[in-house]
């Protein structure tokens, strides 16, 4: 590999390691609580599992936020959270590394429903 190729690989590696997902939180467990506020539509959720790698904005909290509850993705995320809570199935939440919807609650990037 020539020096330019090595530099390119190094630059790409550095950019990937500084992306928001590099500091995104993650947790697995059961939906412990799901709140929908009537005042502004804010939806947030708690799991009974311990979150790891939370970004600085959410380091002192243990809940997760749906970034835009009015979007199609937000509605689907809410439906999946409800389904998980009702069925008792565990889920995995991966955060986006940002606290857009609320200043100390990490936005949900995606959720994964699990079988066990």
Number of C-alpha atoms within 10 A of each C-alpha: 5 6 8 9 10 11 11 11 12 11 12 11 11 11 10 11 12 10 11 13 17 14 18 22 25 23 22 20 20 21 22 12 13 16 12 13 9 8 6 8 12 17 19 23 19 19 22 14 17 11 20 15 16 24 22 15 16 22 15 11 13 19 18 29 24 27 23 18 20 12 11 10 14 17 14 13 20 19 12 16 24 14 14 18 18 10 10 15 16 20 23 18 21 23 28 22 25 25 21 16 18 17 11 20 27 32 27 26 20 14 17 15 17 13 8 8
